[in-house]
Amino acid sequence: MTTPTQTRRRPGDPVPDLVTFLVFHTGLRREFGRLAEVLDRCDPRDERRRAVVDEHLALLLRALHHHHTEEDEAIWPLLRGLVPEAAATLDRLEADHQEMDTVIGRLSGGGRPAREVAADLRSLDRLLNTHLDLEESEVVPLIREHVSAAWWEESGKKVTKSHARDLPMLAAWLLDVAAPADRDHIFGSAPAVMRVLYRLSWRRAYERRVSQVYG
């Protein structure tokens, strides 16, 4: 019989490790506007380049949708129970997710002109950055104060596994985005098998992708 994980952080308990969570935000803030600029420069006759850009965009859209789903289904409900006075902010963040889902839906469709995709990417970039500003200023402090480190760690392990086939590329992307100290922290706390796979193949596959997408 397993013991349920303590969800509420008690005074003096360790603070949840939010490094990976916040670096993920940093990557999302960086990527969509950057891809819009790539599409502005992409030769419409270069179908191979466009296919690689679309593949990378699809990966990032899956990651963003996955991130929002985890918040809506696990993190926000937990905070509603632990911090009832945060309900209005959490309602706003969930509404933001729905608004972004509309744009993500358009971006997930294939065969659209580059200029239309670039316009939607810039719209998503604006929505996302405003959303993350609110989340990081209002909700991240609540997570640090009220959520137990054990619950956060267990939830993070489940999220990592659930990325499935996208995990190798996303792990390498995350390490590329991170500042040196955060990169060392993430890499050092990852399972040994993931560190080995990153060195053997994940990093090289990601670097090839970046070269093809960004030139």
Steps between C-alpha positions, in 0.01 A plus 500: 500500500646836397477812713347805328750773433469799734376789284519796738840643583544540874711774664867407481449241223711519181376732225396333170773494237357719222815529288381273218149650507633855463761411238217341301326838517816670378513270199135563414555875527791475255378266235179612329608851404828354381318252275290783355821672391621177339179474298536864390838411346416152372502466120148375408663268244709329769253227592760299692585790730133578556432136589771506768370830640148355514631188676678707763196721548279193547734375773485831684122524468464153648730602785302818566165322495641226726628763745164676514311174541717404799431839658124481440462139616749478787670820616210746491252262674756438773550873551124559508486267798808634673449871425126569436562875474702440180186388311460819294860488378473130416174566312683761292786262425260226390320750273839593352561133423171480314582813299842362409346164407308677223825627350674166558217331311559721197877449520456123518333492158729439205527658157464866602703785346806597699376856557179372665692262725744776594211732594350233724839431656535867592149498646583191705827657612316809632231298676752261651734765635216692665372173648842400633555844653185450708577139583855573615410810701186367670499119497865394519536660848189307611650173377820569692309588817222240503589192287715226647833420335407130501179555304676726251782250444258209452289706258810600305605138451156414360514796264844403373387145421182619332693691233577154355650523149555876531719466810843477329453817295330692782767404754774625268299815424457569872873471565569729204262763639628489858756738646825323597416458870149375422638266232738346751217460751262335252766274354633401841157407635395298192510117510837357396353327195366832369839665545666221303242512221534878480876473454476213251219616273241746629726806487622428146146440371388828652796692359424365152140612538602850613742534209229398252235728650698812584792470260 
